[in-house]
Structure formats: structure tokens, C-alpha cells
Amino acid sequence: MIKIPDLVTAFRYDPACFLRVSGGDAATFLQGQFSNDLSGMYAGQAVYGLWLDRKGRVVADSHVIASAKEGEFWVASVGSGAATVMRRLQDFIVADDVEIEDRTGDWEGLSLIGEGSGAWLSADPREGHYFPGRRSSGECFEWIYPRADRPLVDAAVSGALWLSADEVESLRIHCGIPSIPGDIGPGELPNEGGLEDAAVSYSKGCYLGQEVMARLKTRGTIRRGLVRVRGRDPHPTSPAALWMDGKRVGELRSSVPQGPGFAGLALVLKASLQAGARLSLSADGPASVEVITGD
């Protein structure tokens, strides 16, 4: 067994969603619902994308993983709940040969963050599924394995530095990676969270919400955007309204304590997007929240 690299950190969690989708029509059905291109997937490959509604709003996100078994796929999400994703899919099964099973409770997840995590995972046979994650802008992998295999997984990652939930959340926020549905959800378009490059295909065939995505690409504009912010106030409960000159301009969507204040991601009007813009947590409060870019 190859020792896990010293630079790799670990975080254990329960996946919010892990569904088995199978049947003769599973591949074409998922392709017609998912925002990203699933054509030509090979066994073990995972593709990140979104489940949209008819208006192009974000219902949920996930990775879709191709199984080694023909006609079988797994739908895995860190933050979007199984019931939400399952309902979104089941609503559009008509005469399709597709079966969806919720297996979330049978699996655990491990985030491996740091240089060498992918090479280490692929160096030995691993039970379950692993794929590039979205916790960091650097190298990051999610390993989802049967819950009963925890002792084997613990032995494999022995010696790794374990991260807390706050540390993982702080890293995500620092990298400006939106969580779904916390930062971008049913009231937002993918473009408002900067998700169009990572999660949306503009060249595949039709899927639910595709017409809206195509219009946005050719001639659309968005009124809001997700930005990093830092505040001098004590860590507030999210979501929290944000104000500029007495006008509500957005909302703090997620945040973590940072020193005496906090760091977070906020969805704000485009006029408030520029770096250095000063916002308030109340209509008449001090401008103690700053929009930031870079490190």
C-alpha cells in the first residue's frame, strides 16, 4: 500500500446525494436533463454539471459517474440533497426505461486536497468512485466508498492531516467556488455564479434549460454576480442582506469566521461587483464589508 503524500489533507463527510440510475435509456435520459455533455463517457469517468428548471434556474448540482456496468450511472453531490435531485429526475421520466434508486445512506465521502491526491488514488485499486472535486482551485478529489469499508479507508489514509468542516469551507470560499444550493440555487442562473465554463455545455443537444443558456451566451446579460467579500463585523448568520448607500444590493450567501471578522461569498448587483466596493449589513450601518479579488 502506497503511503498518502504528506501534502494531502483529508476531510470525511456524508454525501448529500448518491443515486444509482440504470436502464436501457439511462444514458439518453441523463443526457437530455443534465447541463453538461455526457456523451462518450468511459467507465469511471465523472462529469460535473447542473440540473436546471425550464427557466434555466439552478435546481441542484452533481457529478454524473459512468459505471463499468452498461446502462448504469451514479449521481453524486456534496451539497444538493438526494430528494431534490431524485424528484427533479423522476418528474421527467415518461416512457423511459430508467430506474432511480437512492443509495445515499450506504456511502461515505472523503475529500483529498493537495498535490498528489489523484496519483495516489489511482496507484492502488479503490472500492467505490473517485473524481476531481470542487473544494479548492488546486488539486482536489472526492472519494465516495461503501460505508462498510471505512476501516479499510482509514488504514489507507493513515497519517493524513485531517481538516475540519470550517477549514474546508474557508478554502472553498477563498477559492470563490460556489456551493449549490447555498450560494447559487433555485432563484439563480448558472452564469450568476460563474458556473458556465465548469458546468454548462453550449454545443450538446437539447436539455432542460438549454434554450435559456443559449440566449445568455449569444445576447444575454446577468444583473448579479457572486463575489468574495470580507467583513470587519462579527461572523453573521447567512444569508444576510447587503446594502450600499441605503439600497439593498445583494445577499451574503455563505461565510466563515476569519480573525475578528469573516470571509464569505455574496451575490450582489453588478454595480457592486468591483473590487474595493464597500457594503453594509444593514440599511444604515457602517460600510464594513469589502468586495475583494485575488488573495
C-alpha positions as a Markdown table, in Angstrom:
| # | Residue | x | y | z |
|---|---|---|---|---|
| 1 | Met | 0.0 | 0.0 | 0.0 |
| 2 | Ile | 1.4 | 3.3 | -1.1 |
| 3 | Lys | 1.6 | 6.0 | 1.7 |
| 4 | Ile | -0.6 | 9.0 | 1.2 |
| 5 | Pro | 1.5 | 12.1 | 0.2 |
| 6 | Asp | 2.5 | 14.4 | 3.0 |
| 7 | Leu | 0.9 | 17.4 | 1.3 |
| 8 | Val | -2.5 | 15.8 | 1.0 |
| 9 | Thr | -5.2 | 16.7 | 3.6 |
| 10 | Ala | -8.4 | 14.8 | 4.2 |
| 11 | Phe | -12.0 | 15.6 | 5.2 |
| 12 | Arg | -14.7 | 13.0 | 5.8 |
| 13 | Tyr | -18.3 | 13.7 | 5.1 |
| 14 | Asp | -21.7 | 12.2 | 4.3 |
| 15 | Pro | -22.6 | 12.8 | 0.6 |
| 16 | Ala | -25.8 | 14.8 | 0.3 |
| 17 | Cys | -26.8 | 12.6 | -2.7 |
| 18 | Phe | -25.7 | 9.3 | -4.2 |
| 19 | Leu | -28.2 | 7.9 | -6.7 |
| 20 | Arg | -28.0 | 4.9 | -8.9 |
| 21 | Val | -29.5 | 5.5 | -12.3 |
| 22 | Ser | -29.9 | 2.4 | -14.6 |
| 23 | Gly | -31.8 | 1.0 | -17.5 |
| 24 | Gly | -31.7 | 0.8 | -21.3 |
| 25 | Asp | -32.5 | 4.5 | -21.6 |
| 26 | Ala | -30.4 | 5.8 | -18.7 |
| 27 | Ala | -27.6 | 7.4 | -20.9 |
| 28 | Thr | -30.0 | 9.2 | -23.3 |
| 29 | Phe | -32.3 | 10.3 | -20.4 |
| 30 | Leu | -29.5 | 11.8 | -18.3 |
| 31 | Gln | -28.0 | 13.5 | -21.4 |
| 32 | Gly | -31.4 | 15.2 | -22.0 |
| 33 | Gln | -31.6 | 16.5 | -18.5 |
| 34 | Phe | -28.0 | 17.4 | -17.5 |
| 35 | Ser | -26.4 | 20.8 | -18.3 |
| 36 | Asn | -23.1 | 19.3 | -19.3 |
| 37 | Asp | -22.2 | 16.8 | -22.1 |
| 38 | Leu | -22.3 | 13.1 | -21.0 |
| 39 | Ser | -21.8 | 11.6 | -24.5 |
| 40 | Gly | -19.0 | 9.2 | -25.0 |
| 41 | Met | -18.3 | 8.7 | -21.2 |
| 42 | Tyr | -15.9 | 5.8 | -20.3 |
| 43 | Ala | -16.2 | 3.6 | -17.2 |
| 44 | Gly | -15.2 | 5.6 | -14.1 |
| 45 | Gln | -15.4 | 9.0 | -15.7 |
| 46 | Ala | -17.2 | 11.7 | -13.9 |
| 47 | Val | -18.7 | 14.9 | -15.4 |
| 48 | Tyr | -19.7 | 17.9 | -13.3 |
| 49 | Gly | -22.9 | 19.8 | -14.1 |
| 50 | Leu | -26.2 | 21.1 | -13.1 |
| 51 | Trp | -29.9 | 20.1 | -13.0 |
| 52 | Leu | -31.8 | 23.2 | -14.3 |
| 53 | Asp | -35.5 | 24.0 | -14.5 |
| 54 | Arg | -37.3 | 25.2 | -17.6 |
| 55 | Lys | -36.2 | 28.8 | -16.9 |
| 56 | Gly | -32.5 | 27.9 | -16.6 |
| 57 | Arg | -32.5 | 28.3 | -12.9 |
| 58 | Val | -30.3 | 26.0 | -10.8 |
| 59 | Val | -32.2 | 23.2 | -9.0 |
| 60 | Ala | -29.1 | 21.2 | -8.0 |
| 61 | Asp | -25.6 | 20.2 | -9.0 |
| 62 | Ser | -23.8 | 16.9 | -9.1 |
| 63 | His | -21.2 | 14.7 | -10.8 |
| 64 | Val | -22.5 | 12.0 | -13.1 |
| 65 | Ile | -20.3 | 9.0 | -13.0 |
| 66 | Ala | -20.3 | 6.2 | -15.6 |
| 67 | Ser | -20.2 | 2.7 | -14.1 |
| 68 | Ala | -18.3 | -0.2 | -15.5 |
| 69 | Lys | -21.8 | -1.8 | -15.9 |
| 70 | Glu | -23.5 | -1.0 | -19.1 |
| 71 | Gly | -26.5 | 1.2 | -18.6 |
| 72 | Glu | -25.6 | 2.2 | -15.1 |
| 73 | Phe | -24.6 | 5.6 | -13.8 |
| 74 | Trp | -24.1 | 7.2 | -10.4 |
| 75 | Val | -25.2 | 10.7 | -9.5 |
| 76 | Ala | -23.1 | 12.2 | -6.6 |
| 77 | Ser | -23.5 | 15.6 | -4.9 |
| 78 | Val | -21.7 | 17.1 | -2.0 |
| 79 | Gly | -24.4 | 19.7 | -1.3 |
| 80 | Ser | -27.6 | 19.1 | -3.2 |
| 81 | Gly | -29.9 | 16.7 | -1.4 |
| 82 | Ala | -30.9 | 13.3 | -2.8 |
| 83 | Ala | -34.6 | 14.0 | -2.5 |
| 84 | Thr | -34.2 | 17.2 | -4.6 |
| 85 | Val | -32.2 | 15.5 | -7.4 |
| 86 | Met | -34.4 | 12.4 | -7.4 |
| 87 | Arg | -37.6 | 14.5 | -7.7 |
| 88 | Arg | -36.1 | 16.6 | -10.5 |
| 89 | Leu | -35.2 | 13.4 | -12.5 |
| 90 | Gln | -38.4 | 11.5 | -11.8 |
| 91 | Asp | -40.6 | 14.4 | -12.9 |
| 92 | Phe | -39.3 | 13.9 | -16.4 |
| 93 | Ile | -39.5 | 10.1 | -16.8 |
| 94 | Val | -42.3 | 9.3 | -19.1 |
| 95 | Ala | -41.9 | 6.1 | -21.0 |
| 96 | Asp | -38.2 | 5.8 | -20.5 |
| 97 | Asp | -36.5 | 2.6 | -19.4 |
| 98 | Val | -34.9 | 4.3 | -16.4 |
| 99 | Glu | -34.8 | 3.3 | -12.7 |
| 100 | Ile | -33.5 | 5.6 | -10.0 |
| 101 | Glu | -32.5 | 4.3 | -6.6 |
| 102 | Asp | -31.4 | 6.4 | -3.6 |
| 103 | Arg | -28.3 | 4.7 | -2.2 |
| 104 | Thr | -27.0 | 7.8 | -0.3 |
| 105 | Gly | -27.2 | 6.2 | 3.2 |
| 106 | Asp | -24.9 | 3.3 | 2.1 |
| 107 | Trp | -21.9 | 5.5 | 1.2 |
| 108 | Glu | -19.4 | 7.9 | 2.8 |
| 109 | Gly | -17.2 | 10.5 | 1.2 |
| 110 | Leu | -13.6 | 11.6 | 1.7 |
| 111 | Ser | -12.2 | 14.8 | 0.2 |
| 112 | Leu | -8.5 | 14.6 | -0.5 |
| 113 | Ile | -7.0 | 18.0 | -1.1 |
| 114 | Gly | -3.4 | 18.7 | -2.2 |
| 115 | Glu | -0.8 | 17.9 | -4.8 |
| 116 | Gly | -0.5 | 14.2 | -5.5 |
| 117 | Ser | -4.0 | 13.2 | -4.3 |
| 118 | Gly | -5.1 | 12.0 | -7.8 |
| 119 | Ala | -2.0 | 10.0 | -8.4 |
| 120 | Trp | -2.2 | 8.4 | -5.0 |
| 121 | Leu | -5.9 | 7.4 | -5.6 |
| 122 | Ser | -5.1 | 5.8 | -8.9 |
| 123 | Ala | -2.0 | 4.0 | -7.7 |
| 124 | Asp | -4.0 | 1.2 | -6.0 |
| 125 | Pro | -7.4 | -0.4 | -6.6 |
| 126 | Arg | -10.0 | 1.6 | -4.6 |
| 127 | Glu | -13.5 | 0.5 | -3.7 |
| 128 | Gly | -16.2 | 3.0 | -4.8 |
| 129 | His | -15.7 | 6.0 | -7.0 |
| 130 | Tyr | -13.3 | 8.9 | -7.1 |
| 131 | Phe | -13.2 | 12.0 | -9.2 |
| 132 | Pro | -12.0 | 15.7 | -9.3 |
| 133 | Gly | -13.8 | 17.7 | -6.7 |
| 134 | Arg | -14.7 | 21.3 | -6.2 |
| 135 | Arg | -13.4 | 22.2 | -2.7 |
| 136 | Ser | -10.3 | 24.0 | -4.0 |
| 137 | Ser | -8.8 | 25.6 | -7.1 |
| 138 | Gly | -5.8 | 23.3 | -6.6 |
| 139 | Glu | -5.8 | 19.5 | -6.9 |
| 140 | Cys | -8.8 | 18.1 | -5.1 |
| 141 | Phe | -10.5 | 14.7 | -5.3 |
| 142 | Glu | -13.7 | 13.2 | -3.9 |
| 143 | Trp | -13.6 | 9.5 | -3.0 |
| 144 | Ile | -17.0 | 8.0 | -2.3 |
| 145 | Tyr | -16.8 | 4.5 | -0.9 |
| 146 | Pro | -19.2 | 2.0 | 0.7 |
| 147 | Arg | -19.8 | 2.9 | 4.4 |
| 148 | Ala | -18.8 | -0.6 | 5.5 |
| 149 | Asp | -15.3 | 0.0 | 4.1 |
| 150 | Arg | -14.4 | 2.8 | 6.5 |
| 151 | Pro | -11.8 | 0.7 | 8.3 |
| 152 | Leu | -10.0 | -0.1 | 5.0 |
| 153 | Val | -10.2 | 3.6 | 4.0 |
| 154 | Asp | -8.9 | 4.7 | 7.4 |
| 155 | Ala | -5.9 | 2.4 | 7.0 |
| 156 | Ala | -5.2 | 3.7 | 3.5 |
| 157 | Val | -5.2 | 7.4 | 4.6 |
| 158 | Ser | -3.3 | 6.8 | 7.9 |
| 159 | Gly | -1.0 | 9.7 | 8.5 |
| 160 | Ala | -3.0 | 12.2 | 6.6 |
| 161 | Leu | -3.7 | 15.6 | 8.1 |
| 162 | Trp | -7.5 | 15.9 | 8.8 |
| 163 | Leu | -9.3 | 19.1 | 8.1 |
| 164 | Ser | -12.4 | 20.5 | 10.0 |
| 165 | Ala | -15.6 | 21.5 | 8.2 |
| 166 | Asp | -14.8 | 25.1 | 8.8 |
| 167 | Glu | -11.3 | 24.7 | 7.3 |
| 168 | Val | -12.8 | 23.1 | 4.2 |
| 169 | Glu | -15.4 | 25.8 | 3.9 |
| 170 | Ser | -12.8 | 28.5 | 4.3 |
| 171 | Leu | -10.8 | 27.0 | 1.5 |
| 172 | Arg | -13.8 | 26.8 | -0.8 |
| 173 | Ile | -14.8 | 30.4 | -0.1 |
| 174 | His | -11.2 | 31.6 | -0.6 |
| 175 | Cys | -11.1 | 30.0 | -4.0 |
| 176 | Gly | -14.5 | 31.6 | -4.9 |
| 177 | Ile | -16.2 | 28.2 | -5.6 |
| 178 | Pro | -20.0 | 28.4 | -5.2 |
| 179 | Ser | -21.9 | 25.8 | -3.2 |
| 180 | Ile | -25.2 | 24.6 | -4.6 |
| 181 | Pro | -27.8 | 25.4 | -3.4 |
| 182 | Gly | -26.3 | 27.6 | -0.7 |
| 183 | Asp | -24.7 | 30.2 | -2.9 |
| 184 | Ile | -26.4 | 29.6 | -6.2 |
| 185 | Gly | -29.8 | 27.9 | -6.1 |
| 186 | Pro | -33.4 | 27.9 | -7.5 |
| 187 | Gly | -33.5 | 31.7 | -7.8 |
| 188 | Glu | -30.3 | 32.0 | -9.8 |
| 189 | Leu | -28.9 | 31.3 | -13.2 |
| 190 | Pro | -25.6 | 29.4 | -13.5 |
| 191 | Asn | -23.9 | 32.4 | -15.0 |
| 192 | Glu | -24.5 | 34.4 | -11.8 |
| 193 | Gly | -22.2 | 32.0 | -10.0 |
| 194 | Gly | -19.6 | 31.9 | -12.8 |
| 195 | Leu | -20.6 | 28.2 | -13.5 |
| 196 | Glu | -21.0 | 28.4 | -17.2 |
| 197 | Asp | -17.4 | 27.2 | -18.0 |
| 198 | Ala | -17.4 | 24.4 | -15.5 |
| 199 | Ala | -20.9 | 23.1 | -15.7 |
| 200 | Val | -22.6 | 24.1 | -18.9 |
| 201 | Ser | -22.3 | 22.8 | -22.5 |
| 202 | Tyr | -23.2 | 25.1 | -25.3 |
| 203 | Ser | -22.6 | 22.5 | -28.0 |
| 204 | Lys | -24.5 | 19.4 | -26.9 |
| 205 | Gly | -28.1 | 18.8 | -28.0 |
| 206 | Cys | -31.2 | 19.8 | -26.1 |
| 207 | Tyr | -31.6 | 19.6 | -22.3 |
| 208 | Leu | -33.9 | 21.2 | -19.9 |
| 209 | Gly | -33.0 | 24.9 | -19.6 |
| 210 | Gln | -30.8 | 24.8 | -22.7 |
| 211 | Glu | -32.7 | 27.5 | -24.6 |
| 212 | Val | -32.1 | 30.0 | -21.8 |
| 213 | Met | -28.4 | 29.1 | -21.6 |
| 214 | Ala | -28.1 | 29.6 | -25.4 |
| 215 | Arg | -29.8 | 33.0 | -25.2 |
| 216 | Leu | -27.5 | 34.1 | -22.4 |
| 217 | Lys | -24.4 | 33.1 | -24.4 |
| 218 | Thr | -25.5 | 34.9 | -27.6 |
| 219 | Arg | -27.1 | 38.1 | -26.3 |
| 220 | Gly | -27.9 | 37.8 | -22.6 |
| 221 | Thr | -26.6 | 39.7 | -19.7 |
| 222 | Ile | -26.9 | 39.0 | -16.0 |
| 223 | Arg | -27.8 | 41.5 | -13.3 |
| 224 | Arg | -26.0 | 39.9 | -10.4 |
| 225 | Gly | -22.7 | 38.1 | -9.7 |
| 226 | Leu | -21.1 | 36.0 | -7.0 |
| 227 | Val | -18.1 | 37.7 | -5.4 |
| 228 | Arg | -15.7 | 37.2 | -2.5 |
| 229 | Val | -16.2 | 39.6 | 0.5 |
| 230 | Arg | -14.6 | 40.1 | 3.8 |
| 231 | Gly | -16.1 | 41.9 | 6.8 |
| 232 | Arg | -14.9 | 43.5 | 10.0 |
| 233 | Asp | -18.1 | 42.7 | 11.9 |
| 234 | Pro | -18.6 | 39.5 | 14.0 |
| 235 | His | -19.4 | 36.5 | 11.8 |
| 236 | Pro | -23.1 | 36.9 | 10.8 |
| 237 | Thr | -25.7 | 34.2 | 10.1 |
| 238 | Ser | -26.0 | 33.6 | 6.4 |
| 239 | Pro | -27.9 | 34.5 | 4.3 |
| 240 | Ala | -27.7 | 38.2 | 5.3 |
| 241 | Ala | -28.8 | 41.2 | 3.3 |
| 242 | Leu | -26.1 | 43.6 | 2.0 |
| 243 | Trp | -26.6 | 47.3 | 1.4 |
| 244 | Met | -24.9 | 50.1 | -0.3 |
| 245 | Asp | -25.9 | 53.8 | 0.3 |
| 246 | Gly | -29.1 | 52.7 | 1.9 |
| 247 | Lys | -30.1 | 50.4 | -1.0 |
| 248 | Arg | -30.2 | 46.7 | -0.8 |
| 249 | Val | -27.8 | 45.4 | -3.4 |
| 250 | Gly | -27.4 | 41.7 | -2.6 |
| 251 | Glu | -27.0 | 39.0 | 0.0 |
| 252 | Leu | -24.2 | 37.3 | 1.8 |
| 253 | Arg | -24.8 | 33.6 | 0.9 |
| 254 | Ser | -22.0 | 31.8 | 2.8 |
| 255 | Ser | -19.4 | 32.8 | 5.3 |
| 256 | Val | -16.8 | 31.6 | 7.8 |
| 257 | Pro | -15.1 | 33.4 | 10.7 |
| 258 | Gln | -11.8 | 35.0 | 9.8 |
| 259 | Gly | -9.9 | 36.7 | 12.6 |
| 260 | Pro | -12.1 | 39.2 | 14.3 |
| 261 | Gly | -14.4 | 39.3 | 11.2 |
| 262 | Phe | -15.5 | 36.9 | 8.5 |
| 263 | Ala | -14.9 | 35.9 | 4.8 |
| 264 | Gly | -17.7 | 34.9 | 2.5 |
| 265 | Leu | -19.3 | 34.8 | -0.9 |
| 266 | Ala | -22.1 | 37.3 | -1.7 |
| 267 | Leu | -24.5 | 37.5 | -4.6 |
| 268 | Val | -24.7 | 41.2 | -5.5 |
| 269 | Leu | -25.9 | 43.5 | -8.2 |
| 270 | Lys | -23.3 | 44.1 | -11.0 |
| 271 | Ala | -22.9 | 47.7 | -9.9 |
| 272 | Ser | -21.5 | 46.4 | -6.7 |
| 273 | Leu | -19.1 | 43.9 | -8.2 |
| 274 | Gln | -16.0 | 46.0 | -8.5 |
| 275 | Ala | -13.1 | 45.2 | -6.1 |
| 276 | Gly | -13.0 | 47.5 | -3.2 |
| 277 | Ala | -16.7 | 48.3 | -3.2 |
| 278 | Arg | -17.9 | 48.9 | 0.4 |
| 279 | Leu | -21.2 | 47.3 | 1.6 |
| 280 | Ser | -23.1 | 47.2 | 4.8 |
| 281 | Leu | -25.0 | 44.6 | 6.8 |
| 282 | Ser | -27.9 | 47.0 | 7.5 |
| 283 | Ala | -29.5 | 49.9 | 5.6 |
| 284 | Asp | -28.0 | 52.5 | 7.9 |
| 285 | Gly | -25.0 | 50.5 | 9.2 |
| 286 | Pro | -21.3 | 51.2 | 8.6 |
| 287 | Ala | -19.7 | 50.1 | 5.3 |
| 288 | Ser | -17.8 | 47.3 | 6.9 |
| 289 | Val | -18.0 | 44.6 | 4.2 |
| 290 | Glu | -15.5 | 44.8 | 1.3 |
| 291 | Val | -15.6 | 43.2 | -2.1 |
| 292 | Ile | -12.3 | 41.6 | -2.8 |
| 293 | Thr | -10.4 | 39.9 | -5.7 |
| 294 | Gly | -7.1 | 38.0 | -5.7 |
| 295 | Asp | -5.6 | 36.6 | -2.5 |
